[in-house]
Amino acid sequence: MKYLKDCPEPGMGTWYFEIDSDGVAYRQIVIQDDGTYIASNRKHEQYHFLLAEKAIEYTEPYYTQITKKSLKKSGPIIFTPSTRNGIKSKMHCPLELR
C-alpha cells in the first residue's frame, strides 16, 4: 500500500489516500481547513462516501508520499474498525462496477 497527501487548492483542505500498487484507493479522507472532515468510511450529508472513482496516478508531482504512521496521525477516523467492512466489500466489487 502507498499513502499520499495532497493540498489541491487553498480552501479545499488536505486530502489523504491509501492506495494499492495499481492506484486504487481503499481509504480516503479530506480534512477541511476548519477541522471538519469527509472520510470514505463515514457517510457525509453532501458527499456521501467520498472515495476516488478511478485509479490515482501517484507519480503526479502534486501528490506527496507519506508513511502509514503519518496518515494515521493525520486522519485517525479512517482507521476505525468499520473501515475493515468497507474494504471487504470493495474487494467483491470490481472497479468497473463502481
N, C-alpha and C positions, 0 to 999 in steps of 0.2 A: 504494500500500500504506500501511496505517496500522500503527503499533506501539503496543502497550498494555502496561501494567503493572498488576497487582492484588495486593493482600495481603488475601485474604478474611477470615481469622481468625488469631489467634495460634496458632502451631503448624502452620499449613498451608503455610508457605513463601511465596515470592514467585512469582507467575505472570506470564509474559511471552507475548505473542501477536504474530504478524504476520498481519494480515487484509487482505482486499481491500475494495473500496468497498461490497460487499454484506454484509460482516461474516463472510465465510467464512474460517476460519483455515487458513493454509498452513503455519505453523510455530508451535510452542508448546513452552515449557519451564517446568518448576516447579523452582525451586531451594529445597530444603528448608533449614530453619534450621540443620541440621548440615552444610550444604555439599554434600550429595548432590543429585542431580537426576534428573528424569524428563523426557525430551525426545521430541518427536514423530518424530525420526529414529533413535532408539535403542530397541531392544526392552527393556522393563523386565519383570522377573520377575512382578510383580503387576499392573501397569497396562498392559502390552504397549506399544503405540504410542499415547501419550497425545495426542489431538487433539480439539478441540471438535467435537461431533456436530451442532450446529446453529449458525446464524448468531449472531454476537456483536453485541449492541446496544452499540456502542462509546460511545454518548452517555450511558450509565448513569453516575451520579456516582462509582461505586467504581472505574471504570477511569481511569487516568492515561495520556494520550497522551504517548509518548516518541519520541525520534528513532531512526532506524535505527542510528546510531552508538552511541547509548546501549544499545540492545538487543544489539548485537554485543559491547559491553564487558561486559554483564551475563551473556549466555548464548552464549559463542562456540561451544559444542558444536553448536548448531543451524545454524551457518553452515558446516558442513563439506561437502565435495563429495558425500557420499552423500545429502544432503538434496535435491540437484537431481533425483535419480532419483525420489524420493518426490513432488516437485512435478509432474514429468512424468506420473506415474501418476495423481495426483489430478485432473489436467486431463481424463483419459479416463474418470473415474468420476463421474457426476453426483451431486450432494449426496443426492438421494433414494435412491440405491442403496447408500450407505454405512451 
